[in-house]
Structure formats: structure tokens, C-alpha cells
Amino acid sequence: MITSDFSVFEILMLLCFAVSWPISIAKALRTKVVKGKSPIFMMIIILGYAFGIINKIINHFDMVTFLWAFNMLLVSIDLFLYYKYIKNEC
């Protein structure tokens, strides 16, 4: 069951991240240059979001869980673009 008891600060944090990842994605799509990005960093961020989602599901499933998943999706798209465009830079 989804609860309506959530943290405003958690939402604000996730919204800040949700704004920054599309900027990175848009730059990669526009320039097709991904040099300087770290795939290891992005994988660690994805893992962190996965742990956050697991925590929300186990301990406190609420609407904020979908923000965690949305952010994980954005980082996954950025990681996909990294591997798509990095071969052009070699």
C-alpha cells in the first residue's frame, strides 16, 4: 500500500537530481561527446538509486519511490548514451 506520509526534503533532493541529469543527457545527444563522463560513477549512482528504491519498498513505500525510479531511469539513459557515443571518440 502506498502511504501519503513523505519527506519534503527527500522530494526536493530527488527533484534537484531529476533536473540535472536531463542536462547531461541533452548535452550528450546534442554534441555526441561523452569524454570526461565516468561510467563507473554512473553505475555507482544507479546502484545507490536501486538501494534507495529497495529501502522504500521494504520500509516506507510512498509516492517518492517513483521519483527514485525516475532518477534511476535518467542515469541509466545517460549511461546508455555514454556507451553509444564513446566508440566514436576512440
N, CA, C and O atoms as a MOPAC input file, in Angstrom:
PM7 MOZYME 1SCF
protein

 N      0.83600 1    -1.18800 1     0.00000 1
 C      0.00000 1     0.00000 1     0.00000 1
 C      0.87800 1     1.24700 1     0.00000 1
 O      1.87000 1     1.32400 1     0.72500 1
 N      0.50300 1     2.20400 1    -0.81000 1
 C      1.25000 1     3.45000 1    -0.89700 1
 C      0.77200 1     4.39900 1     0.19000 1
 O     -0.42300 1     4.66600 1     0.31600 1
 N      1.72800 1     4.91000 1     0.98300 1
 C      1.36700 1     5.86200 1     2.03400 1
 C      1.48900 1     7.28800 1     1.51000 1
 O      2.12300 1     7.52900 1     0.48300 1
 N      0.88400 1     8.21700 1     2.21500 1
 C      0.96800 1     9.63000 1     1.83200 1
 C      1.87200 1    10.40700 1     2.77800 1
 O      1.95600 1    11.63200 1     2.69600 1
 N      2.54000 1     9.70300 1     3.66500 1
 C      3.46400 1    10.32100 1     4.61400 1
 C      4.86800 1    10.29100 1     4.00200 1
 O      5.50400 1     9.23900 1     3.94500 1
 N      5.34700 1    11.45700 1     3.54600 1
 C      6.64100 1    11.50100 1     2.87700 1
 C      7.43000 1    12.72100 1     3.32300 1
 O      6.88600 1    13.63700 1     3.93900 1
 N      8.71200 1    12.72300 1     3.00400 1
 C      9.59300 1    13.81400 1     3.39600 1
 C      9.70600 1    14.84000 1     2.26700 1
 O     10.06000 1    14.49600 1     1.13900 1
 N      9.41000 1    16.07500 1     2.57400 1
 C      9.53500 1    17.15700 1     1.60400 1
 C     10.99400 1    17.31300 1     1.18300 1
 O     11.27200 1    17.59400 1     0.01700 1
 N     11.91700 1    17.13600 1     2.10700 1
 C     13.33500 1    17.29800 1     1.78600 1
 C     13.83500 1    16.18400 1     0.86600 1
 O     14.68800 1    16.42100 1     0.01000 1
 N     13.31300 1    14.98700 1     1.03700 1
 C     13.66300 1    13.89000 1     0.13900 1
 C     13.16400 1    14.19900 1    -1.26900 1
 O     13.87200 1    13.96500 1    -2.24900 1
 N     11.95600 1    14.72100 1    -1.36500 1
 C     11.40100 1    15.09900 1    -2.66500 1
 C     12.24400 1    16.19500 1    -3.31100 1
 O     12.55500 1    16.11600 1    -4.50000 1
 N     12.61400 1    17.21200 1    -2.54300 1
 C     13.41900 1    18.30800 1    -3.08600 1
 C     14.77300 1    17.81200 1    -3.57800 1
 O     15.24000 1    18.23400 1    -4.63600 1
 N     15.40800 1    16.92000 1    -2.82200 1
 C     16.68700 1    16.35700 1    -3.23900 1
 C     16.53200 1    15.62100 1    -4.56200 1
 O     17.32000 1    15.83100 1    -5.48500 1
 N     15.53400 1    14.76700 1    -4.66100 1
 C     15.33900 1    13.98500 1    -5.87400 1
 C     14.95800 1    14.86500 1    -7.05500 1
 O     15.34200 1    14.57300 1    -8.18800 1
 N     14.21500 1    15.93200 1    -6.81300 1
 C     13.87500 1    16.86100 1    -7.89800 1
 C     15.10800 1    17.60300 1    -8.40500 1
 O     15.23400 1    17.85300 1    -9.60400 1
 N     16.01200 1    17.95500 1    -7.50300 1
 C     17.26600 1    18.60100 1    -7.93100 1
 C     18.05600 1    17.66600 1    -8.83800 1
 O     18.57600 1    18.09200 1    -9.87000 1
 N     18.14800 1    16.40100 1    -8.46000 1
 C     18.84700 1    15.44000 1    -9.30100 1
 C     18.09400 1    15.23100 1   -10.61300 1
 O     18.71000 1    15.09100 1   -11.67000 1
 N     16.77000 1    15.21100 1   -10.54500 1
 C     15.96100 1    14.98900 1   -11.74100 1
 C     16.08400 1    16.13800 1   -12.73300 1
 O     15.80100 1    15.95900 1   -13.91800 1
 N     16.49500 1    17.29500 1   -12.27900 1
 C     16.72100 1    18.43000 1   -13.17900 1
 C     18.12300 1    18.35800 1   -13.79400 1
 O     18.30900 1    18.72300 1   -14.95500 1
 N     19.10200 1    17.89200 1   -13.02500 1
 C     20.48000 1    17.90500 1   -13.51300 1
 C     20.77400 1    16.79800 1   -14.52500 1
 O     21.52900 1    17.03700 1   -15.46700 1
 N     20.21800 1    15.61900 1   -14.37400 1
 C     20.52500 1    14.53500 1   -15.31700 1
 C     20.03400 1    14.82400 1   -16.73300 1
 O     20.76100 1    14.51200 1   -17.67700 1
 N     18.85100 1    15.39600 1   -16.94300 1
 C     18.44900 1    15.70800 1   -18.31800 1
 C     19.39300 1    16.70300 1   -19.00400 1
 O     19.53700 1    16.67500 1   -20.22700 1
 N     20.02800 1    17.57100 1   -18.23200 1
 C     21.00300 1    18.49500 1   -18.81900 1
 C     22.17200 1    17.70300 1   -19.39200 1
 O     22.62500 1    17.98000 1   -20.50200 1
 N     22.66000 1    16.72300 1   -18.64500 1
 C     23.74400 1    15.86200 1   -19.11000 1
 C     23.30800 1    15.04100 1   -20.32200 1
 O     24.06800 1    14.88700 1   -21.27800 1
 N     22.10300 1    14.52300 1   -20.28100 1
 C     21.57200 1    13.73500 1   -21.40100 1
 C     21.44800 1    14.60500 1   -22.64900 1
 O     21.84600 1    14.18800 1   -23.73700 1
 N     20.90200 1    15.80000 1   -22.50000 1
 C     20.72300 1    16.70500 1   -23.63900 1
 C     22.06600 1    17.07300 1   -24.26700 1
 O     22.18600 1    17.13100 1   -25.49100 1
 N     23.06700 1    17.31900 1   -23.43600 1
 C     24.39500 1    17.64600 1   -23.96000 1
 C     24.96300 1    16.48200 1   -24.75300 1
 O     25.53100 1    16.68500 1   -25.82700 1
 N     24.81900 1    15.26200 1   -24.24000 1
 C     25.32000 1    14.08900 1   -24.95400 1
 C     24.59000 1    13.91100 1   -26.28100 1
 O     25.21400 1    13.59800 1   -27.29500 1
 N     23.28600 1    14.10600 1   -26.28100 1
 C     22.51400 1    13.97400 1   -27.51600 1
 C     22.87700 1    15.06200 1   -28.52500 1
 O     22.96800 1    14.79900 1   -29.72400 1
 N     23.08200 1    16.27300 1   -28.03900 1
 C     23.38300 1    17.40400 1   -28.91400 1
 C     24.79100 1    17.31100 1   -29.50400 1
 O     24.97200 1    17.52000 1   -30.70400 1
 N     25.78000 1    17.00400 1   -28.67800 1
 C     27.17500 1    17.03900 1   -29.12400 1
 C     27.72300 1    15.67000 1   -29.51200 1
 O     28.70800 1    15.57500 1   -30.24500 1
 N     27.08700 1    14.62000 1   -29.02300 1
 C     27.57600 1    13.25000 1   -29.20700 1
 C     28.99500 1    13.07600 1   -28.65800 1
 O     29.75500 1    12.22600 1   -29.12200 1
 N     29.33400 1    13.89800 1   -27.66500 1
 C     30.62800 1    13.83300 1   -26.98700 1
 C     30.37500 1    13.46000 1   -25.53400 1
 O     29.62300 1    14.13400 1   -24.82900 1
 N     31.01600 1    12.37400 1   -25.09300 1
 C     30.83900 1    11.91300 1   -23.71400 1
 C     32.16900 1    11.83500 1   -22.97400 1
 O     32.23900 1    11.34700 1   -21.84600 1
 N     33.20900 1    12.31900 1   -23.61800 1
 C     34.52700 1    12.31200 1   -22.98300 1
 C     34.44900 1    13.08800 1   -21.66900 1
 O     33.86800 1    14.17200 1   -21.60800 1
 N     35.03300 1    12.52900 1   -20.64000 1
 C     35.01100 1    13.16700 1   -19.32700 1
 C     33.94800 1    12.60400 1   -18.40200 1
 O     34.00100 1    12.81400 1   -17.19000 1
 N     32.98100 1    11.88900 1   -18.96800 1
 C     31.98500 1    11.23300 1   -18.12600 1
 C     32.58300 1     9.94400 1   -17.59600 1
 O     33.43000 1     9.33200 1   -18.24700 1
 N     32.14800 1     9.53600 1   -16.42900 1
 C     32.65700 1     8.31900 1   -15.81300 1
 C     31.55500 1     7.26600 1   -15.74200 1
 O     30.59400 1     7.42700 1   -14.99000 1
 N     31.68700 1     6.19000 1   -16.52000 1
 C     30.66100 1     5.14700 1   -16.44800 1
 C     30.62700 1     4.46000 1   -15.08200 1
 O     29.56400 1     4.03900 1   -14.62500 1
 N     31.77900 1     4.34500 1   -14.43300 1
 C     31.81000 1     3.74200 1   -13.09000 1
 C     30.99400 1     4.59900 1   -12.11900 1
 O     30.21800 1     4.07500 1   -11.32000 1
 N     31.17500 1     5.91000 1   -12.19400 1
 C     30.41300 1     6.83700 1   -11.34400 1
 C     28.91800 1     6.65900 1   -11.57800 1
 O     28.14300 1     6.57200 1   -10.62600 1
 N     28.51200 1     6.60600 1   -12.85400 1
 C     27.09300 1     6.46600 1   -13.16000 1
 C     26.55400 1     5.12300 1   -12.66500 1
 O     25.42000 1     5.05000 1   -12.19100 1
 N     27.35600 1     4.06100 1   -12.77300 1
 C     26.92100 1     2.75200 1   -12.27700 1
 C     26.74500 1     2.76700 1   -10.75500 1
 O     25.81900 1     2.15400 1   -10.22600 1
 N     27.63000 1     3.46400 1   -10.06500 1
 C     27.50800 1     3.58000 1    -8.61000 1
 C     26.25000 1     4.36900 1    -8.25200 1
 O     25.54600 1     4.02000 1    -7.30400 1
 N     25.96900 1     5.42600 1    -9.00300 1
 C     24.75200 1     6.21000 1    -8.76000 1
 C     23.50900 1     5.34000 1    -8.99700 1
 O     22.56900 1     5.37400 1    -8.20300 1
 N     23.50500 1     4.57100 1   -10.07500 1
 C     22.38300 1     3.67000 1   -10.35400 1
 C     22.21100 1     2.67100 1    -9.21500 1
 O     21.09000 1     2.41700 1    -8.77300 1
 N     23.30900 1     2.10800 1    -8.74200 1
 C     23.25700 1     1.17100 1    -7.61500 1
 C     22.68600 1     1.85800 1    -6.37100 1
 O     21.87400 1     1.27200 1    -5.65500 1
 N     23.10900 1     3.09400 1    -6.11600 1
 C     22.58100 1     3.84500 1    -4.98200 1
 C     21.07800 1     4.06600 1    -5.09400 1
 O     20.35100 1     3.92800 1    -4.11100 1
 N     20.61100 1     4.41100 1    -6.30600 1
 C     19.17000 1     4.56500 1    -6.50300 1
 C     18.45100 1     3.23800 1    -6.29400 1
 O     17.37000 1     3.20600 1    -5.70600 1
 N     19.04200 1     2.14000 1    -6.77100 1
 C     18.42700 1     0.82400 1    -6.57900 1
 C     18.27500 1     0.51200 1    -5.08900 1
 O     17.23500 1     0.02000 1    -4.65200 1
 N     19.33600 1     0.80600 1    -4.30900 1
 C     19.24200 1     0.58100 1    -2.86400 1
 C     18.17700 1     1.48000 1    -2.23700 1
 O     17.45800 1     1.05400 1    -1.33400 1
 N     18.07500 1     2.72600 1    -2.71600 1
 C     17.03800 1     3.63100 1    -2.21400 1
 C     15.64500 1     3.11400 1    -2.51000 1
 O     14.75100 1     3.19900 1    -1.66800 1
 N     15.46000 1     2.57700 1    -3.71400 1
 C     14.15800 1     2.02300 1    -4.09700 1
 C     13.82900 1     0.79900 1    -3.23800 1
 O     12.70700 1     0.65100 1    -2.75400 1
 N     14.82300 1    -0.07500 1    -3.05700 1
 C     14.60200 1    -1.26700 1    -2.21400 1
 C     14.21200 1    -0.84600 1    -0.80000 1
 O     13.29500 1    -1.41600 1    -0.20900 1
 N     14.90800 1     0.14900 1    -0.26000 1
 C     14.57700 1     0.65000 1     1.07900 1
 C     13.14500 1     1.18000 1     1.12500 1
 O     12.41000 1     0.90500 1     2.07300 1
 N     12.74800 1     1.93600 1     0.10700 1
 C     11.39200 1     2.48700 1     0.09200 1
 C     10.35500 1     1.36700 1     0.01300 1
 O      9.32100 1     1.43500 1     0.67700 1
 N     10.62400 1     0.34400 1    -0.79000 1
 C      9.66800 1    -0.75700 1    -0.93800 1
 C      9.54400 1    -1.54000 1     0.36900 1
 O      8.44100 1    -1.89300 1     0.78700 1
 N     10.67500 1    -1.80500 1     1.00600 1
 C     10.66200 1    -2.61700 1     2.23000 1
 C     10.14300 1    -1.83800 1     3.44000 1
 O      9.35000 1    -2.36300 1     4.22100 1
 N     10.58800 1    -0.58700 1     3.59600 1
 C     10.31800 1     0.14800 1     4.83400 1
 C      9.24500 1     1.22500 1     4.76900 1
 O      8.53800 1     1.45100 1     5.75200 1
 N      9.11300 1     1.88900 1     3.63400 1
 C      8.20400 1     3.03900 1     3.60800 1
 C      7.80500 1     3.34800 1     2.16900 1
 O      8.22100 1     4.36100 1     1.60600 1
 N      7.00600 1     2.47900 1     1.58200 1
 C      6.60600 1     2.67400 1     0.18500 1
 C      5.62300 1     3.83500 1     0.09200 1
 O      4.52400 1     3.79300 1     0.64400 1
 N      6.05100 1     4.87100 1    -0.62400 1
 C      5.18800 1     6.02900 1    -0.84700 1
 C      5.41700 1     6.54200 1    -2.26300 1
 O      6.17000 1     5.94000 1    -3.02900 1
 N      4.78100 1     7.63700 1    -2.60900 1
 C      4.87700 1     8.19500 1    -3.95800 1
 C      6.30800 1     8.60300 1    -4.32600 1
 O      6.65500 1     8.65300 1    -5.50600 1
 N      7.11900 1     8.88900 1    -3.34000 1
 C      8.50100 1     9.31400 1    -3.57700 1
 C      9.30700 1     8.17900 1    -4.22100 1
 O     10.30400 1     8.43400 1    -4.89500 1
 N      8.88600 1     6.95400 1    -4.01900 1
 C      9.55500 1     5.80200 1    -4.61800 1
 C      9.63300 1     5.96700 1    -6.13800 1
 O     10.62000 1     5.57200 1    -6.75800 1
 N      8.59700 1     6.54700 1    -6.72900 1
 C      8.58600 1     6.74100 1    -8.17700 1
 C      9.60100 1     7.79400 1    -8.60900 1
 O     10.13200 1     7.71500 1    -9.71600 1
 N      9.87900 1     8.77300 1    -7.76200 1
 C     10.94900 1     9.74000 1    -8.06200 1
 C     12.31100 1     9.06000 1    -8.04500 1
 O     13.16900 1     9.36000 1    -8.87600 1
 N     12.51200 1     8.14600 1    -7.10300 1
 C     13.75900 1     7.37700 1    -7.07000 1
 C     13.91200 1     6.60200 1    -8.38200 1
 O     14.98400 1     6.60300 1    -8.98700 1
 N     12.84400 1     5.94700 1    -8.81400 1
 C     12.88800 1     5.14700 1   -10.04600 1
 C     13.10400 1     6.04000 1   -11.27200 1
 O     13.84100 1     5.67200 1   -12.18700 1
 N     12.46400 1     7.20800 1   -11.28700 1
 C     12.62500 1     8.13500 1   -12.40900 1
 C     14.07900 1     8.60800 1   -12.51400 1
 O     14.64100 1     8.66900 1   -13.60800 1
 N     14.67400 1     8.93700 1   -11.37900 1
 C     16.07200 1     9.36100 1   -11.38000 1
 C     16.98700 1     8.22800 1   -11.84700 1
 O     17.93700 1     8.46000 1   -12.59400 1
 N     16.69900 1     7.01300 1   -11.40800 1
 C     17.49600 1     5.86800 1   -11.84300 1
 C     17.38300 1     5.68800 1   -13.35500 1
 O     18.37100 1     5.37000 1   -14.01800 1
 N     16.20200 1     5.88700 1   -13.89500 1
 C     15.99600 1     5.81200 1   -15.34000 1
 C     16.83600 1     6.86000 1   -16.06600 1
 O     17.46400 1     6.55900 1   -17.08200 1
 N     16.84900 1     8.08600 1   -15.54900 1
 C     17.61400 1     9.15400 1   -16.19000 1
 C     19.11000 1     8.83000 1   -16.22200 1
 O     19.76400 1     9.02700 1   -17.24600 1
 N     19.64400 1     8.34200 1   -15.12500 1
 C     21.06700 1     7.99800 1   -15.08600 1
 C     21.34000 1     6.82500 1   -16.02100 1
 O     22.38600 1     6.77900 1   -16.66800 1
 N     20.41800 1     5.89000 1   -16.09400 1
 C     20.57900 1     4.74800 1   -17.00000 1
 C     20.60500 1     5.20600 1   -18.45700 1
 O     21.37200 1     4.67200 1   -19.25800 1
 N     19.78800 1     6.17600 1   -18.80100 1
 C     19.79900 1     6.73700 1   -20.15800 1
 C     21.14200 1     7.39900 1   -20.42800 1
 O     21.71600 1     7.21500 1   -21.50100 1
 N     21.64800 1     8.16400 1   -19.47200 1
 C     22.94300 1     8.81800 1   -19.62700 1
 C     24.05900 1     7.77900 1   -19.80200 1
 O     24.95900 1     7.96500 1   -20.62100 1
 N     23.99600 1     6.69600 1   -19.03900 1
 C     24.99100 1     5.62700 1   -19.15600 1
 C     24.88100 1     4.94900 1   -20.52600 1
 O     25.89900 1     4.64300 1   -21.14800 1
 N     23.67200 1     4.71700 1   -20.98900 1
 C     23.46800 1     4.13600 1   -22.32100 1
 C     24.09000 1     5.03100 1   -23.38500 1
 O     24.77600 1     4.54400 1   -24.28400 1
 N     23.85200 1     6.34100 1   -23.28900 1
 C     24.41400 1     7.27400 1   -24.26300 1
 C     25.94000 1     7.28900 1   -24.20700 1
 O     26.60700 1     7.44600 1   -25.22900 1
 N     26.48100 1     7.12300 1   -23.00400 1
 C     27.94100 1     7.05600 1   -22.87800 1
 C     28.48400 1     5.92200 1   -23.74000 1
 O     29.39900 1     6.13100 1   -24.53700 1
 N     27.92800 1     4.73000 1   -23.58500 1
 C     28.42200 1     3.58000 1   -24.34100 1
 C     28.09000 1     3.68300 1   -25.83000 1
 O     28.80800 1     3.13500 1   -26.66600 1
 N     27.01400 1     4.37900 1   -26.15700 1
 C     26.66700 1     4.57300 1   -27.57200 1
 C     27.66400 1     5.49800 1   -28.27000 1
 O     28.05900 1     5.24400 1   -29.40800 1
 N     28.07000 1     6.56800 1   -27.58900 1
 C     28.90200 1     7.58200 1   -28.23500 1
 C     30.39600 1     7.43900 1   -27.95800 1
 O     31.20000 1     8.02900 1   -28.68000 1
 N     30.79000 1     6.69100 1   -26.96000 1
 C     32.22300 1     6.60500 1   -26.62200 1
 C     33.00800 1     5.94100 1   -27.75500 1
 O     34.17800 1     6.26000 1   -27.96500 1
 N     32.38000 1     5.03300 1   -28.47600 1
 C     33.08900 1     4.35800 1   -29.56800 1
 C     33.43500 1     5.33800 1   -30.69500 1
 O     34.37200 1     5.09200 1   -31.45500 1
 N     32.70000 1     6.42800 1   -30.81100 1
 C     33.00100 1     7.44600 1   -31.81600 1
 C     34.22500 1     8.27900 1   -31.44500 1
 O     34.82500 1     8.92500 1   -32.30400 1
 N     34.58900 1     8.26200 1   -30.17700 1
 C     35.69000 1     9.09700 1   -29.68800 1
 C     37.02800 1     8.36700 1   -29.66300 1
 O     38.06500 1     8.97800 1   -29.40400 1
 N     37.00800 1     7.06900 1   -29.92900 1
 C     38.26100 1     6.29800 1   -29.87600 1
 C     39.06900 1     6.42700 1   -31.14500 1
 O     40.14500 1     5.84000 1   -31.25400 1

